[in-house]
Amino acid sequence: GMFQCPAYAVFGQANMTPVTHPLPTLAFGVAKGGRWGTALNTPVFKTIWQKVQKMPEALAHAFTVKLDPDTVFMPERLASLLPPAKLNSFLVNCNEGLHGPIEVVSREAIKKLDWGVCGNIPEEDVWLQSCLQRVGALPVTAF
């Protein structure tokens, strides 16, 4: 899983293993809603993505992979799906767009993210895809 990667960060409320970046004041509990009854979690992930964007250790790598805690992740399988490292891009992991359990975003796209243009979208994965597309990031099909 993620601990096989060259570097990792774990965000959470509590300062306990494996959390590397505690955010004790961030409300992780969110309402559910929308067409599919999904988590309306954009505020949580917006805070975390803003922190990632400022982390030198994240920007030291060609790609950042965001994982939900219950995601099965095999880094060795991801390598064959990655576009060229210099591309302003993100992986689209479903025929309906970017889906939240795993999000793969290039360093170039992270550097260009402009939080003022993302829109007010309650579902985090839809919101992130909107943010990325509005700064010209290219969606790369990976499903």
QUIGI-V841288 format. One record per pair of residues at least 4 apart in sequence whose C-alpha atoms are under 7 Angstrom apart, sorted by the first residue. I is the first residue (numbers start at 1). J is the second residue. D is the distance in Angstrom with one decimal. If there is no record, write none. Layout:
i=I j=J d=D
i=I j=J d=D
//
This chain:
i=1 j=72 d=6.9
i=1 j=73 d=4.9
i=1 j=74 d=5.4
i=1 j=75 d=6.6
i=2 j=8 d=6.8
i=2 j=73 d=6.7
i=3 j=8 d=6.8
i=5 j=75 d=6.8
i=9 j=20 d=5.7
i=9 j=21 d=6.8
i=10 j=18 d=6.6
i=10 j=19 d=4.8
i=10 j=20 d=5.1
i=10 j=21 d=6.0
i=11 j=19 d=5.6
i=11 j=20 d=6.3
i=11 j=21 d=4.8
i=11 j=22 d=5.8
i=11 j=23 d=6.9
i=12 j=19 d=5.9
i=12 j=21 d=6.7
i=12 j=22 d=5.1
i=12 j=23 d=5.8
i=13 j=22 d=5.3
i=13 j=23 d=4.8
i=13 j=24 d=4.4
i=13 j=26 d=6.8
i=14 j=22 d=5.8
i=14 j=24 d=6.1
i=15 j=19 d=6.1
i=15 j=22 d=5.3
i=28 j=44 d=6.2
i=30 j=39 d=6.4
i=30 j=40 d=6.1
i=30 j=41 d=5.9
i=31 j=39 d=6.0
i=31 j=40 d=5.7
i=32 j=37 d=5.4
i=32 j=38 d=5.1
i=32 j=39 d=4.4
i=32 j=40 d=5.5
i=33 j=37 d=4.2
i=33 j=38 d=5.5
i=33 j=39 d=6.6
i=33 j=40 d=6.5
i=34 j=38 d=6.5
i=39 j=123 d=6.5
i=40 j=122 d=4.9
i=40 j=123 d=4.9
i=41 j=45 d=6.6
i=41 j=122 d=6.4
i=41 j=123 d=5.8
i=41 j=124 d=5.5
i=42 j=46 d=5.8
i=42 j=122 d=5.4
i=42 j=123 d=5.6
i=42 j=124 d=4.2
i=42 j=127 d=6.9
i=43 j=47 d=6.3
i=44 j=48 d=6.6
i=45 j=49 d=5.9
i=45 j=124 d=6.5
i=46 j=50 d=6.1
i=47 j=51 d=6.4
i=48 j=52 d=6.2
i=49 j=53 d=6.1
i=50 j=54 d=6.7
i=51 j=55 d=6.4
i=52 j=58 d=6.3
i=53 j=110 d=5.9
i=53 j=111 d=6.5
i=55 j=59 d=6.5
i=56 j=60 d=6.1
i=58 j=64 d=6.6
i=59 j=107 d=5.8
i=61 j=107 d=6.8
i=62 j=85 d=5.4
i=62 j=106 d=5.8
i=62 j=107 d=5.1
i=63 j=104 d=6.6
i=63 j=105 d=5.6
i=63 j=106 d=4.3
i=63 j=107 d=5.4
i=64 j=104 d=5.7
i=64 j=105 d=5.4
i=64 j=106 d=6.3
i=64 j=107 d=6.9
i=65 j=102 d=6.8
i=65 j=103 d=5.6
i=65 j=104 d=4.5
i=65 j=105 d=6.5
i=66 j=102 d=5.6
i=66 j=103 d=5.0
i=66 j=104 d=6.4
i=67 j=71 d=6.2
i=67 j=101 d=5.6
i=67 j=102 d=4.7
i=67 j=103 d=6.7
i=68 j=101 d=4.9
i=68 j=102 d=6.6
i=71 j=101 d=6.0
i=74 j=78 d=6.8
i=75 j=79 d=6.8
i=78 j=82 d=6.7
i=81 j=142 d=6.1
i=85 j=106 d=6.9
i=86 j=108 d=6.5
i=87 j=108 d=6.5
i=88 j=106 d=6.2
i=88 j=108 d=4.8
i=88 j=109 d=4.7
i=88 j=137 d=4.9
i=88 j=138 d=6.2
i=89 j=105 d=6.3
i=89 j=106 d=5.5
i=89 j=109 d=5.8
i=89 j=137 d=4.6
i=89 j=138 d=4.4
i=89 j=139 d=5.8
i=89 j=140 d=6.8
i=90 j=104 d=5.6
i=90 j=105 d=4.4
i=90 j=106 d=6.0
i=90 j=137 d=6.7
i=90 j=138 d=6.3
i=90 j=139 d=5.3
i=90 j=140 d=6.0
i=91 j=103 d=7.0
i=91 j=104 d=5.5
i=91 j=105 d=6.7
i=91 j=139 d=5.8
i=91 j=140 d=4.8
i=91 j=141 d=5.9
i=91 j=142 d=5.9
i=92 j=97 d=5.5
i=92 j=98 d=4.7
i=92 j=139 d=5.9
i=92 j=140 d=5.7
i=92 j=141 d=4.9
i=92 j=142 d=5.7
i=93 j=97 d=6.6
i=93 j=98 d=5.6
i=93 j=99 d=6.3
i=93 j=141 d=6.5
i=93 j=142 d=5.2
i=93 j=143 d=5.1
i=94 j=98 d=6.2
i=94 j=99 d=6.5
i=94 j=143 d=5.9
i=98 j=125 d=6.1
i=98 j=126 d=6.8
i=98 j=129 d=6.2
i=99 j=125 d=5.6
i=100 j=125 d=4.9
i=105 j=109 d=6.4
i=105 j=110 d=6.7
i=106 j=110 d=6.3
i=107 j=111 d=6.1
i=108 j=112 d=6.4
i=109 j=113 d=6.3
i=109 j=132 d=6.8
i=109 j=137 d=5.8
i=112 j=135 d=6.4
i=113 j=131 d=6.7
i=113 j=132 d=6.6
i=113 j=135 d=6.3
i=117 j=131 d=6.6
i=117 j=134 d=6.8
i=118 j=127 d=6.6
i=118 j=130 d=5.9
i=118 j=131 d=4.3
i=121 j=126 d=7.0
i=121 j=127 d=5.2
i=123 j=127 d=6.1
i=124 j=128 d=6.0
i=125 j=129 d=6.2
i=126 j=130 d=6.2
i=127 j=131 d=6.2
i=128 j=132 d=6.1
i=129 j=133 d=6.1
i=130 j=134 d=6.1
i=131 j=135 d=6.6
i=132 j=136 d=6.5
i=132 j=137 d=5.2
i=133 j=137 d=5.2
i=133 j=138 d=6.9
//
